Amino acid sequence: MQQLEDIHIGKLIKEQLKIKRYSTAKLAEKIGCQRQNIYDIFRRKSIDTDMLVKISQELDYDFLSIVYGPLMPRRTIKKTLVFEIEGDHCTITCETPAE
């Protein structure tokens, strides 16, 4: 994970906007601000968490995990499947990450 002081959130947002082919005008409209505010965000090293959440939701990209890292360890769900094969029993345990 990057060090917090190495992260420039404005640059990351601008990069994601380009990747998603999303205009600054559309993002501004969707999150309820002026287009100039989006250009201001591009120049910022950090932004308000509420604004970051809105942008993350609109761009479908988890900027919070990049800035803060995973806040909670991933949980694992264990599932046990039982198969009967010609009278013999076979137990298989599968582990999958929780969503």
C-alpha positions in Angstrom: 0.0 0.0 0.0 1.2 3.5 -0.8 2.2 5.8 2.1 -0.6 8.4 2.7 1.8 11.3 2.0 2.5 9.8 -1.4 -1.1 9.8 -2.5 -2.5 12.7 -4.5 -6.2 12.0 -4.6 -7.0 14.6 -7.2 -4.7 13.0 -9.7 -6.2 9.6 -9.0 -9.7 10.9 -9.5 -8.7 12.7 -12.8 -7.1 9.4 -13.9 -10.2 7.4 -13.2 -12.3 10.0 -15.0 -10.2 9.5 -18.1 -10.3 5.7 -17.8 -14.1 5.6 -17.4 -14.4 8.3 -20.2 -16.5 10.4 -17.9 -16.7 14.1 -18.4 -16.0 16.6 -15.6 -19.4 18.2 -16.4 -21.2 14.9 -15.9 -19.4 14.1 -12.7 -20.1 17.6 -11.3 -23.8 17.2 -12.2 -24.0 13.8 -10.6 -22.4 14.8 -7.3 -24.1 18.2 -7.1 -21.4 20.7 -7.7 -20.0 23.1 -10.3 -17.6 21.8 -13.0 -15.0 24.2 -11.7 -15.1 22.4 -8.3 -14.1 19.2 -10.1 -11.1 21.0 -11.6 -10.2 22.2 -8.1 -10.4 18.7 -6.8 -7.9 17.5 -9.5 -5.4 19.9 -7.9 -5.9 18.7 -4.3 -3.8 16.3 -2.5 -6.7 15.4 -0.2 -10.4 16.1 -0.1 -13.4 15.8 2.2 -14.4 12.2 3.0 -18.0 12.8 2.1 -17.0 14.2 -1.3 -14.7 11.2 -1.8 -17.5 8.8 -1.1 -19.8 10.5 -3.6 -17.1 10.4 -6.3 -16.3 6.8 -5.5 -19.9 5.8 -5.9 -20.4 7.7 -9.1 -17.2 6.4 -10.7 -17.7 2.9 -9.2 -14.1 3.0 -7.9 -13.1 2.6 -4.2 -10.8 5.6 -3.6 -11.2 5.1 0.1 -9.3 1.8 0.1 -6.5 3.5 -1.8 -6.3 6.3 0.7 -6.9 4.4 3.9 -6.3 0.8 2.9 -8.6 -2.0 3.8 -10.4 -0.9 6.9 -11.4 -4.4 7.9 -9.8 -7.8 7.2 -11.6 -9.9 4.6 -13.8 -12.6 6.2 -13.9 -16.1 4.8 -17.0 -18.2 4.6 -16.5 -21.9 4.8 -18.9 -24.1 2.9 -19.0 -27.9 3.1 -20.3 -29.9 0.2 -21.0 -33.6 0.7 -21.1 -35.9 -2.4 -22.0 -39.6 -2.4 -20.2 -41.6 -5.0 -21.1 -45.3 -5.3 -21.8 -45.6 -1.6 -18.6 -43.9 -0.5 -18.7 -40.4 1.1 -16.4 -37.6 0.1 -16.4 -34.3 1.9 -15.0 -31.2 0.2 -14.5 -27.9 2.0 -14.3 -24.7 -0.1 -13.3 -21.3 1.3 -14.5 -18.2 -0.4 -14.1 -14.6 0.6 -17.2 -13.0 2.2 -18.8 -10.1 0.3 
